[in-house]
Amino acid sequence: MNDKIVLITGATGGIGKAAAIALAKWGFTVVIHGRNRQKTEQVCEEIKAATGNNKIDMIVANLFSLKDVRSMANTFKQKYKRLDVLINNAGGIMGKDREITTDGVEKTIAINLLAPFLLTELLLDILKNSSDGRIINVSSNSHKLNAKPDFDDLSLKKGYNPLRAYGNSKLFLIWITQHLSQVLNQQGIKNITVNTLHPGAVATNFGVESNLGAVLNFIVKLTRPLFKTPEQGADTIVYLATSSEVSNCSGKYFVNRKQASIAEKYYSEKNEKAVWEYCKENTKAFTN
Ligand SMILES: NC(=O)c1ccc[n+]([C@@H]2O[C@H](COP(=O)([O-])OP(=O)(O)OC[C@H]3O[C@@H](n4cnc5c(N)ncnc54)[C@H](OP(=O)(O)O)[C@@H]3O)[C@@H](O)[C@H]2O)c1
C-alpha cells in the first residue's frame, strides 16, 4: 500500500532526512518538517529529485515554541484529513548552560518531550482516520546512560548538565510512549500504535553545534568515525513505519529492529504518570 501519508519532524538533515528519503522511495506521501523555510524547501526538492516521488510536501515550525507546534498541527489538518504515520524525530542535545524557551521551558525538555507530546495530541484525531495509524518516537540509549531525574524538578532548574537533561528527556519520551499506548488501549482505539526506538550512534549534525563543554566536544569528535551512517540510523524508523510485523505492536522500545528492554532504574507507574501529567500541564494552553 503506497497511499500512506507520513509526517516526519526534523527531516532537514541527519536521521530524519534519511528516513524521509527511504519512505519517499516506498511511494508514500511524505510531509517533511523543518524549522528553516529555505532549507526545508531545498530538502523537499532534493528528495523529489532523488526518489522520483513528487508527493513530498513540507511544513515549517520551530519546535522550541508550543505555539508553533499548534499552528503546524493546524496547517497539517487543513490540508490532510488523515495521517498514517507520525514520526517525532526532531530532537537534540543543548549546550552546557541551561536555556529556556519563550514558553519558559528548558530547551531539551521542550524539543525532545513537550513538542512530540503536543504534536501527537493535536494530530490524534486524524491518526484515528487511518486503518493502520502509527506513531514513532525517536528516543535514545542515552536514557540508560545519562538519565537521573529529579521528580520535584523535571526541567532541571538545579543540577542541569546537557547529558543529564538529554538522558532524562529521552527516558520521559519512552514513558509517555508507554503511557499513550495504555490510554489508547483503554479507550478501545485499536487502529493506532505508538512505539519508540534508539537509532544507534549516528554521524549527523547531532551535538555538533551545541557547546557541550571542552571534554564532551572532544569525545564527540573522537568517536564520530565509529558512528552509523544516517541511512543506517533511519533503518529502525523505516521498519516501524512500514513493516506488517509491528502493525499490532504498541508501547515498545526498539533497537536494530528488535524489541529491547528499557532502563528500569527510575521507572514506576507513579513516575510515568507524573511525567504524563507534567506534559499535559505544560501544554494545556495550546491544545485548542
Ligand atoms: N545522532 C545520534 O547519534 C542519535 C542517537 C540517539 C538518538 N538520536 C535522536 O535522533 C533524532 C534525530 O537526530 P539527528 O542525529 O538526525 O540530529 P540532527 O542531524 O541534528 O537533526 C535534527 C533535526 O531536528 C531539527 N531541529 C532541531 N531543533 C529544532 C527545533 N527547535 N525546531 C524544529 N526542528 C528542529 C533539525 O533542524 P535543522 O536542520 O534546522 O537543524 C534537524 O532537522 C533526535 O531526536 C536525536 O535525539 C540521535
The ligand as an SDF file (V2000), in Angstrom:
LIG
                    3D

 48 52  0  0  0  0  0  0  0  0999 V2000
   22.7540   11.0350   16.0710 N   0  0  0  0  0  0  0  0  0  0  0  0
   22.7510   10.1820   17.0720 C   0  0  0  0  0  0  0  0  0  0  0  0
   23.7740    9.5490   17.4040 O   0  0  0  0  0  0  0  0  0  0  0  0
   21.4830    9.9400   17.8490 C   0  0  0  0  0  0  0  0  0  0  0  0
   21.4890    8.9310   18.8380 C   0  0  0  0  0  0  0  0  0  0  0  0
   20.3150    8.6820   19.5360 C   0  0  0  0  0  0  0  0  0  0  0  0
   19.1700    9.4110   19.2680 C   0  0  0  0  0  0  0  0  0  0  0  0
   19.1970   10.4010   18.3290 N   0  0  0  0  0  0  0  0  0  0  0  0
   17.9660   11.1610   18.0820 C   0  0  0  0  0  0  0  0  0  0  0  0
   17.6560   11.1010   16.7070 O   0  0  0  0  0  0  0  0  0  0  0  0
   16.8770   12.2450   16.3420 C   0  0  0  0  0  0  0  0  0  0  0  0
   17.4480   12.8780   15.0910 C   0  0  0  0  0  0  0  0  0  0  0  0
   18.7390   13.3570   15.3960 O   0  0  0  0  0  0  0  0  0  0  0  0
   19.9180   13.5320   14.3240 P   0  0  0  0  0  0  0  0  0  0  0  0
   21.0570   12.7620   14.8390 O   0  0  0  0  0  0  0  0  0  0  0  0
   19.4310   13.3100   12.9520 O   0  0  0  0  0  0  0  0  0  0  0  0
   20.2540   15.0770   14.5870 O   0  0  0  0  0  0  0  0  0  0  0  0
   20.4310   16.3370   13.5940 P   0  0  0  0  0  0  0  0  0  0  0  0
   21.2820   15.9570   12.4420 O   0  0  0  0  0  0  0  0  0  0  0  0
   20.8770   17.4330   14.4940 O   0  0  0  0  0  0  0  0  0  0  0  0
   18.9420   16.6040   13.0780 O   0  0  0  0  0  0  0  0  0  0  0  0
   17.9670   17.1090   13.9440 C   0  0  0  0  0  0  0  0  0  0  0  0
   16.7730   17.6000   13.1610 C   0  0  0  0  0  0  0  0  0  0  0  0
   15.8770   18.2540   14.0870 O   0  0  0  0  0  0  0  0  0  0  0  0
   15.6990   19.5950   13.6530 C   0  0  0  0  0  0  0  0  0  0  0  0
   15.5470   20.5020   14.8010 N   0  0  0  0  0  0  0  0  0  0  0  0
   16.4210   20.7020   15.7980 C   0  0  0  0  0  0  0  0  0  0  0  0
   15.9440   21.6420   16.6420 N   0  0  0  0  0  0  0  0  0  0  0  0
   14.7500   22.0460   16.1560 C   0  0  0  0  0  0  0  0  0  0  0  0
   13.7810   22.9920   16.5540 C   0  0  0  0  0  0  0  0  0  0  0  0
   13.9360   23.7500   17.6350 N   0  0  0  0  0  0  0  0  0  0  0  0
   12.6590   23.1270   15.7990 N   0  0  0  0  0  0  0  0  0  0  0  0
   12.4910   22.3900   14.6980 C   0  0  0  0  0  0  0  0  0  0  0  0
   13.3720   21.4860   14.2630 N   0  0  0  0  0  0  0  0  0  0  0  0
   14.4890   21.3110   14.9770 C   0  0  0  0  0  0  0  0  0  0  0  0
   16.9310   19.9400   12.8580 C   0  0  0  0  0  0  0  0  0  0  0  0
   16.6890   21.0680   12.0400 O   0  0  0  0  0  0  0  0  0  0  0  0
   17.9000   21.9190   11.3770 P   0  0  0  0  0  0  0  0  0  0  0  0
   18.2700   21.1560   10.1360 O   0  0  0  0  0  0  0  0  0  0  0  0
   17.2860   23.2350   11.1010 O   0  0  0  0  0  0  0  0  0  0  0  0
   18.9890   21.9760   12.3920 O   0  0  0  0  0  0  0  0  0  0  0  0
   17.1400   18.6400   12.0950 C   0  0  0  0  0  0  0  0  0  0  0  0
   16.2330   18.5400   11.0250 O   0  0  0  0  0  0  0  0  0  0  0  0
   16.8940   13.1590   17.5640 C   0  0  0  0  0  0  0  0  0  0  0  0
   15.6800   13.0030   18.2770 O   0  0  0  0  0  0  0  0  0  0  0  0
   18.0560   12.6410   18.3840 C   0  0  0  0  0  0  0  0  0  0  0  0
   17.8920   12.9140   19.7570 O   0  0  0  0  0  0  0  0  0  0  0  0
   20.3170   10.6830   17.6060 C   0  0  0  0  0  0  0  0  0  0  0  0
  1  2  1  0
  2  3  2  0
  2  4  1  0
  4  5  1  0
  4 48  2  0
  5  6  2  0
  6  7  1  0
  7  8  2  0
  8  9  1  0
  8 48  1  0
  9 10  1  0
  9 46  1  0
 10 11  1  0
 11 12  1  0
 11 44  1  0
 12 13  1  0
 13 14  1  0
 14 15  2  0
 14 16  1  0
 14 17  1  0
 17 18  1  0
 18 19  2  0
 18 20  1  0
 18 21  1  0
 21 22  1  0
 22 23  1  0
 23 24  1  0
 23 42  1  0
 24 25  1  0
 25 26  1  0
 25 36  1  0
 26 27  1  0
 26 35  1  0
 27 28  2  0
 28 29  1  0
 29 30  1  0
 29 35  2  0
 30 31  1  0
 30 32  2  0
 32 33  1  0
 33 34  2  0
 34 35  1  0
 36 37  1  0
 36 42  1  0
 37 38  1  0
 38 39  2  0
 38 40  1  0
 38 41  1  0
 42 43  1  0
 44 45  1  0
 44 46  1  0
 46 47  1  0
M  CHG  2   8   1  16  -1
M  END
$$$$
